[in-house]
């Protein structure tokens, strides 16, 4: 009968639509989530120490019995602390990779709300890994070696050096990398002239109070982790201005 033929045709059409839909590329949001998970997996794999051993047995005496405690040193935080001691440069570079990658993904999806660009994400994340983490490691190590301690004078001096010397140099390095990655070296100087003051002014507003806390209270080995936590939000600003077209 004719209704039966129409029903079969309808089922086949629906099946074709389902097959077509399943073959489509993932939505940008899902792609960004997948990349964020990939960055996290890379960071976790880097920080995990497969040769970790049990810590020495600690004995504590209670009012009734002796209690033997065995510290296994597990957990991501313990692995991170261990990695900072055994491979500080790689650990800080990986931390910056994750921080810059997450910041750019959040910027694209929730601030600019544009078609998601994987190349832009890789550009920002690779800058974090290759330059931010590595240069930050040596720069803050140098500051701490020259001015040890957290006296008010040293804290003020470190913040002043960071924001008057390092911040402008860092912004020029950032814009240079952005242009080189995009294959437009001829735009390096125009980009720096156009946006460097805006970037440095944003740095002053964010990092003068942040680094006052940093140099006064944060242990030297964890400075870059602290910076990257704040940098997740500051990098949203960096992502916008770094990918702004040069006029």
N, C-alpha and C positions, 0 to 999 in steps of 0.2 A: 504493500500500500504506500501511497505517496507520503503520509506523515512519517512512516518508518524510514523511508529514504532520506527525508529531510533531517531526521534525528541523527542518522548515521553520518550524514555530511557535516552536521553541526559538531558532532564529537570529533571528527577528523580535523576540522578547522581549529577547535580548541586545543587539540593535541599539538597541532602545528605551531600555534601561538605559544604554548608552554615551552616547546622545544626551542623556538626562536628566542624567547626571553632568557632561557637558561644559558644560551650561547653568548649573551651580551657581556661586555666588559664590566667589571665591578664598578660600583659607584665611587666617585672621588673620595667620599668620606670613608668608605670601607678600605680603599687603597691607602689612605693616610693612616688609618688605624693599624693596618697590616705593617706599614713601614715603621710606625712607632714601636710596634711589638718586635720587629726585627732589630731596631736599634737597641731596645732593652735586652734582647737576647744576646746581642754582641757584647754589650756591656757586662751582662751577667757572666758570660763565658770568659771574658777577659779577667774579671775580678775573682772568679772562683779559683781556689788554690787546691788542685787535686792532691797535692802531697802534704796537706795539712795533717798534723798529728794531734793526738790527745794532749791536752795541757797537763802539766804535772798534777798529781793527786793532791788535793788540799784537805786537811783534816781540821775539823772544828769541834770543840768540846761543848756539848750542851749540858744542862743541869742533870740529865738522867743518863744519856748514853753518848758514846762517840759516834759522830756522823761523818762518814766519808763522802766528800763531794768530788765528782769528776767533771771538770769543765771541758766540754767538747769543742768549744770555740766555733759553733755553727752559726748560720745566719748570714744574710747578705752584708749586714753592717760589719760583722767580724771579718768577712772576706775582703770587704773594701779597706778596712784598716790594715789588714795584712798586705794587700796589694800596694797600698801607699808606701809601706816600708820596703817591700821587695822590688817593686817596679813603679816608682812614683810618676815618671814621665808618661808612660803608657796609660796609667790609671787616670791621670788628670786629662790627658788628651781624649780618652774615651768618654770621660765625664762631660767634657765640652761638646763632643760629638752628639751625645744624647740630648744635652741641653739646647743646643742650637737647632737640632732636628725637630724636637718637640715644639719649640717656640715658633718656628716657621710653619709647621703644620697647623698649629692653633691660629696663627695669623691668617693663613690662607682660608681656613674653614669658617672662622667665627668673627674675624675683624673685617678683612677685605671681602670675604665671601665671593671668591673668584673661582674659575675653573682650576682645579688642583693641578699644580705643576710639580712633577716628580724631579725634574732637573733643578728647579729652584730649591727644592728641599735638599737635594744632594749638594748643591752649591753652598748652602748655609751650613749643613752638617759637616762637610769636608773642611770648611774654614775653621769650624770649632776644633776639629781633630788635628789639622795640620798646623794651625797658627795660634788660635786662642789658647788651647791647653798647653802647648809647648812654650810659647813666649811668656805666658802667665806664670808657668812653673819657674822659669829662670829669673824673671823680673822680681817676683815676690820673694824668692830665695835670696836674691841680691839685697833687697831692702832689709830683710830680716837679719842678714849677716852684718850689715853696716850699722843698723840701729836695733840692737837686741833689747827686749823688754817692752813693756807697755806703759811707760811713763807718759803723762800728758804731752810733754814736749816731743817725744818720739812719735806718738800717734799723730799729732798735728803735722809734723814734718813729713811723715809717710803719706798722709792724705794729700798734702800740698804737692809733693813730688809726683804722686800718682795722677793727679788731676791737671797739673800744669805741664808736665813733661810727657808722661806715658799716654794720657787720654788722647791728645792731638795726634801723636805718633800712631797709636793704635787705630784711630779712625781713618787715617791716611792709608794704613796697611789694609784695613777692611775694604775700603772703596777700591783700592788697587786690585785686590784679589777678586772682588765682584766683577770688575771689568775684564780682567784676564780670563776668568772662567767663562765669560760670555763671548770671548774672542773680540773684544773691542778695546784694545790698549790705547787707541787714540782718544778715548773718552775719559782716561784716568784723571788727567789734570782738570778738565771741565767739571767732572763729577766731584772732585775734591773741592774746587772753588765754589761749587753750587751748594754743597750739603755739609761740609766739614764743620762749619760753625754751629749749625743746627744740631748736629750730632754731638759735638762737644758740650754745647749748652744743656742738652738732655742728659749727658753724662754727669755734669756738675750737679744737676737737680737730683739725680738718683744716687750717685756714688759717693758724694761727700758725706752724707749721713750714714750710708751703708758701710763705707770703709772706716768711718770713725768707730763703728761697732766692730768691724772686722779686725782692725789692728789693735784694738783695746782688749777684745775678749776671745777671739777665735784662735785656736792653736795653729801654728804655721802650716802643719801638714794638711790641715783641713780648710785652708783659706780658699782654695780653688773650688772646693765643693760648696762652700757658703756662697761664693761669688756666682756659681752656676745656678744655684737655687733662685737667687734674685735675678740672675741674668735671663731666666726663662721668661720673665715679664719684660725686662728691659729689651731683650732680643726681639720682642714683638715690634717695638719701636724701631730697632735696628733693621729688622726684616722689611718693614715698610719703606724706610728711607734708603736702605741699600738697594732695593729693587725699583726705586722711583726713577722714571726716565730722565735722562740728562737733557736739559733744554739747550 
